[in-house]
């Protein structure tokens, strides 16, 4: 089963994007299959004897033809009489992939039907980016048949019981405004957790086994009856797994209570849960620390281990940022190294076609940049944590990242130099007042007091303010510097070359007063361009 041809031989192939094959072809030629830490092996693709292969009127290099072979299984291809790509999966991440695949919904596709008047349509097909945002779906005949006949498209072996967690007297209660307050209080009094405490405190002979169980093991022997709100012992075996809801480390007290519930067997109350050797501690963290659950960053390793099995890489980076900002992690670099593969999994997949040190540098830079953006939300940066790798270790990638931004790229590449030069050549047409302001502002631009000087230009309509600003902007841009012009209205922005409307640039409402603030946040990419990189 062959891929392509694509690349230089067929730049209009559907798999091509930005001049590269999105599927990573042609693959490298290797003599021995190599394992990959990300779970994607590099298959053996041996070089063949030099020769020329002809197929459907095309000539192919026999020596490198193995680079285009798509991994397949002959038995499956013959049985189903179709093309089936079969890959070896060597990582546990396949579980998350399969879970996402079951619940993500139907496949999506963009299809256009065009009529060509008797001519072969072989020109360049420009992608319609608007169509990519349509909420469309593609249902194959096989899937349609399965659903019309009401056949099962998935199966499960275990049922998952979600176990609630809450602090003492902080039960989550939902009610309507017309409900009786007394009934609302009664309805919210008992929860899965409080009933678990009651089971452990019971002296009934049939409940003694529960004294040796942790909270998340209860669904194996009991089922939750939602109407009377109590645990009922199962009469028949049922494959059930209890899983406590995830708690963010930001909610410190509840987080450490969850740590205790994961390990302490048979607690009879909230108070007993934080009691160790007869001493009742004020916080759950103190109790967990006394029990040795928090030594050597074990709590954060356990937290990240559990999250890595459930969360996507971006969500895992959010959790990692929260942990290092709000918690006392003794070995941040060790935690980073241990979970680096999980934190960078999405970028490792994106750049899987690259090889060598270039690939490793790009993956680590992208992961660090994403973590840096998340840390900035909390007022921190990667540079605040010396143990972590730093962005300045990749200067070329930092510059490339800045240049990829649409705003900076437009300012650096979006102006015709000849037009700018023609405007600068007409600076002798400025009157004395305009010339004085022009010279003073350009002197400040070339000075060293960056960001410390503000100018206010005022005058009646028709006195040449827009003309003056146009000359200043052209002079600065022609010198290779960045000049961002922002106007208070759409009409004003049309009078100045390259000007933005203030609502679009800084997200300021049109009707403002002295108490209004910009909606743009410090962590936004646009704010970094406007303020962080321009001094």
N, C-alpha and C positions, 0 to 999 in steps of 0.2 A: 504494500500500500504506500503510494508515493504522495508527497506534498508538492504543491506548486505546479509549474514553476512560478517563482515570484522573485522579488529583488530586481536587479538590473534587467533581467530577461523579461520580466512582466511587471512593470511598476504599477499597473492598474489592477493587480490581483486584490481580491477582497480582504486578504489578510494584511495588506500593506497599510501602514500608518506612519506618517512623518518620515517616509523613505526607508522604513525598517519593517521586517516581518514580525507581526505581533505574536506569532507562535514560536519564534526563535530559530527559524530555519535560515540557512543551512546549519545543521548541528556539527560540532567538531568531530574530527576523525580521531578515534582512540583505539588502542589495541586491546585494552582490558576494561571491563565495566567498573566504574568507580562509584562508590557510595557517596551520598551527599548528606550533610548534616541537616538540611532542610527537608529531607525526605524525598528529594527528586534525584534519582540516580542518573549518572551519565553513562548511557549504554555503549557497549562495544560497537564501533563502526570502523571496520578495517578498510584500508585503501585497497582497491581492486587493481588488476593489471591495466596498464594504459590501453585505451581503445576508444572507439566512438560508438555510442548507442543511438539508434534512430527509432523514434516512436512518434506516430501521428504527425509526420512531417518535420519533426524537430530533432536536432542532434544534441546528445548529452555526453559529457565526459564520463566514461566508464570508471575511471580511477576514483572519482569523488561522488559517484552516484549514491553511495550509502549515506551521504549527508542529508539526503532528502527522504529517507525511508521513515514512515510513521510507525511507531510501535504498534503491533497488532497481534491477534491470536488467530491462527489459521482455522481452528475449530469453530470459533464464534463467527468468523467471517463466512464460513461455509454454511453454518447452521441458519444464520439469519439473512444470508445473501445481501449483505450491506457492508458499508465501511464502518468499522468499530475501532476506535483508538483505545488500546489497553495499556495502562501504565502500572508499574510496580510501586506500591505505596509502602514505605518503610517507617512511617511516623504516626504517632497517635493523633496528630492534627487531622487525620482523615475523619475522625469521629465528629469534630466540629464541622468539617466540610459536608459530611453526609447529613448532619442535623440541619444545617442551613439549607441544603438542597431540598429537603423534604418540605420545609415550611416557607420557602421564599416565593412560592406561587408559580404561575406558568412562565414559560420562556417568553422573552420579548424579542421582537424582530421588526425591522422597518423594511417594507417591500414597496417598490414603485413599479408600475406597469406603464411602459411607454410604447407608443406606436411610431415606427420608423417607416417612411414611405419607400418600401422596396429596397432599402439600402442597409448594408451591414453596419451596425452601430458599434464601432470600435474606438471611438474617441475617449478622451479622458473624462471619467465620471466624477464630477465634483460632489462631495457629500453634502447633504442638506442637514445642517446642524439643528435647524428648528424641528425637523421630524424626530430627532433623537430624544426630544423632550416630550413627545406624545406618549400618553399612557396607553400603549398598545400591547397586545399579547399575541402569541402564536401557539395554537393548539394543533398538534400533529394528529393524523388520523388514528394512530394507536392510542394516544391519550384520550381523544374524543370517544373512541369505542369503550375504553375502560370506564369512563365516567358515565356515559349514557347507559351502560349495562350495570352500573352501580357496583363495579368490581373494586376491591380494595387496592389502593395504590401504595400503601405502606402498612407496616405492622410493628407492634411493640411487644416486648416480652415482660417488661416491668412497668408498673404505674408509679409515678412520682408524686409524693405527697408534700406539698409546700407547707412548711412549718413556720408559723408566725413567731416574731420576736418583738418584745416591747419591754420597757422599763416598768417598774412597779407603779401601778395606778396610772399608766399612760397607754391604756388600750386604745386602739383605733376604732372609733364608733362612727357609723354613717346613719344619718336620719333625715327625715323631711321636716320642714318647719312646722307642719301640722301635727307631728308626733307628740305624744304625751312625754314630758321630761322624765317622769319616774320610770316609765317603760323603757325609755332610751337608756337610762342608767342601769336598769336590770339587764337589758339585752347585751350591754357591753361589759358586764362584770366578769363573765367566764370566757376564756380563750383557750386555745390549744396548750399554751404554756402553763397557765394557771391550773388547768385540769391535769397536766402532767405532774405538777407539784403535788396535787391531791392524790394522784395514784401512788406516788412514791411515799407519801405520808400515811397512806392507808395501812392498817394493821391486819386487813383481811388476808387469810392464808393464800388465796389465789393471786394476790397482788405482791407477794414477796419477791417474785422474780424481777419485777420492775425496779427494785432497789439496786439492782446491779446493771441497769441499762442507762445509756445516755439518751438525751432528748431525741436525737435523730434516728434512734433505733426503735422507737415506739411504734411506728407504722408497720413494722414487721409482725407485731403481735396484736395490734389494735387498729381499728378503723375509726375515723372521726365522724360522728353523727351530728350533722349541722343543726338539726332542729332542737334537740335538748342540749346541744353543745357539750358533749362529753365523749370520752374515748370508750369504745365498746370492743370487748375482746373478740377476735376473729374466731369463728367456728370452723372455718376451713382455711387451708394455706392459700395465700395469695402473694405473688411476687410483687412486693412494694418496697420502695426506697424512700426514706425520709430525707428531705433536704431543707435546711434552714435558709430563709431568705438572706440574700447578701446584705451586709452592712458596711457602709463606707467607714474607713478609719477616721474621717472627719467627726463622726458621731462617736466620740471616744468611749463614753460610758457604755453605750449599747454594744460597741464593737468588742470590748473586753468581756462583757457579759456573754456574748456569743462564743468567745474563746473558751470561757469556763463551761458553757453548755456542751461544747464539743468534747470535753474531756471528763468532766465530773459526773460520776454515776449516782443516780438516785437522789438528787437534791429535792428537798421538801418545801422550799420557799425561796423567795428572792434573798432574804436575809441569810439563810443557810448556804446559799450559793456562794456568797462572799465571806463565809466563815471558814477559817483554817486553824486547826489545832485549838479550837475553843475561842479564838479571837475573831470578832466580827469587824471587818475593815469597812471604811467609809465608801471606798470605791471598788469597782470590780477589777480595775487595773492593779491595785495594791494586793488584792487576793491572788490574782494570776501571777504577779511577781513573786509573792511568797511561795507559791506552789512550784515555781521554777519554769513556768510556761513561757516566760519572756526573756530567758537568758540567751545570749549569743544570737540575737535577732531571729530566734526560732519562730516567733509569732509572725514576723513579716515574711519569712520564707514560706511558712504554712499558708499565709494569706495569698501570696503571689502564686503559690503552687495550685491552690484551689481556683483562683481566678484565671490562671492560664488555661485550665481545662474547660472554662466556660465562656470567657470573654474574648472578643476580637482584639487584635494588636493595639488599635487606637485606644480602646477602653482600658487595656492593660497599662498603656503609657499614662493615661489619666490616673489610674490607681497608683502607679509608681511615683508620679509627681506628688500626689497627695501624701503618700507615706513619707517621702523624704522631707517634705515641707512641714508637716504637722506632727511628726513622730521623731523619737530619738533612735535613729538607726546608727549603730556603731560602725558598721562596715558597709558604706553605701556602694563602693566599687565592687565589693564581693557580691552584693545583691544584684547589681547591674550585670556583672559577668555571668552570674548563675542563670538569669532569665533573659539574657540578651537575645537569644534565638527566638523566644516568644515575643519579646518587645518589637523585634524587627521583622517579624514573619511576613507582613504585607509587603514591605520593601524588598525582602529577599525574593519573593515571588515575582514582583514587578521587574526586577533586574536579573532574573535568573539566566537570561541569555548571555550576560556579560561573563567575563572570565578574569581570574587573577586578582591582583591588588586593586585594580580600578573598581571591580565589583564590590570588594569588601569596604573600600573607602566610601563609595557612594551610599551603600546600605547604612553604614554607621553614621554618616553625615545626615542623611535623611531622618534617621531615627532620633539623633540628637536634636535636629532642628525642630521636629515635632514635639519632643519633650521640652525644648526651650520655649516654644509657643505656649505650652500648657503651664509651665512654671511662671511665665509672665502674667498669666491671669491671677496668680496668687502673689504677685509682686516680687518674684524671684527670677533668676536666670540660671542657665547651666554654669556660668562662670562663678556663681555663688557656692558651688559644690566642687571643691578642688579635686576630690577623689574621682569625679566623672571625667571621661574624655571631653575635650573642649572643642568648640567649633572653630577656633582660630588655628587649629591644627590642620585645617583643610581650607587654606586661603583661596585656592582656585575655585572650589565648589561654592564658597561663600559669595564670591563675585558673580559666578554664574547664576546663583540663586537670585541675587539682586537684579541681574540683567533680565531674567525671565519674567520679572514682574511687569505687567502691562503698562503701568504708569511710568516707571523708569525707562522702559524700553521706548515708549512713545517720545519721551523727552530727549532721549539720546539719539534716536534714529528716525523720528517721525517728521522732521522738518527738512525742506529743500534748502540746501546751503546757498544756492544761487539767489533764492528769494530773500533769505536772511541778509545776504551780502548787499542786495539791492536796497534794502531798507536802511542798512548801516551807511551806505554811500550817500543817503539823502539827509544825514544828520546836520549838514550845514544849513538846512531849511528851518531848523528850530529857531524860535525867537529867543531873546535874551533870557526871559524868565524860564522858558523850557530848558535852555542850555545850562543854566545854573543848577537846576534840579538834576538834570541828566548827568552832569559831571560829578556832583556830590554823591549821588547814589552809586555810580560806577566806581568811584573811589572807595566807597564803603564795601562794595562787592569784592574788590581786590585787596581789602585790608585784612587784618588779623582778628578783629573783634566780631567773630561770626556769631550771629544770633543775639547780639547785644544792642543793635540799633534798629529803631523803627522810624519810618517816614510816613507822614500824612500829607497827601497832595489834595488840595481842595480848590475849587474854582467854579464859576458859573458854567452852565451848559454852553458848549460851542467854543470854549477857550483852548481846546487842544489837549485835554487830559489823556484821552484814549490814544492820540497820536504819540504823545510823549511816552506813555507806557509801552506802546508797540516798539518804539526805538530802543527803550531800555531792555525789553525782553529779547529782541533780535540781537543786540550786542552781547548779552550774557550767553545766549544759546550758541551764537557763532563762535564764542571762545571755548566751547566744549563743556560749559557748566550747565547745571540744571536750574531752570527757572519755571516754577509752577504758578500760573496765574489763576486766581479764583475771583469770580464776579458774584455780586449779590443777586443778580437776576439773569434770566435767560437772554434778554435783549442785550444787556451789558456784556455778556460773555461772547456775543456775536461780533462785537466791535473790536475785540482783542484776539490776536492770533493765538490759538492753542489754549484759550481760557476755559475753565470749568465753571459750571454752575455750583454755587456753594452748597445747595441742597444735595447734589450728587456727590460732591467731594467729601464734605464733612458731616453730612446727614443732619444739617441744622434745619429746623422747621422755618417756613417762610414767615410766619407771624411770631416774632420773638420779643422778649423783654429782657431786662437786666438779670433776671433770675433763671433764664433758660440756659441749658447746657447742651453741648454737642452729644449726639448719640454715639459717635465713633469712640471705640474703646482703645486704650493704650496697646492692647495685644493684637489689634487688627493689623493686617498687612498694609492697608492704606495709610494708617496712622504712622506706621514705621517709616513708610516712604516720605510722608509729609514732614515728620518731625524728627524721627530717629536718625535718618541717614543724611539729612540736609543741614544738620547743625542748627 
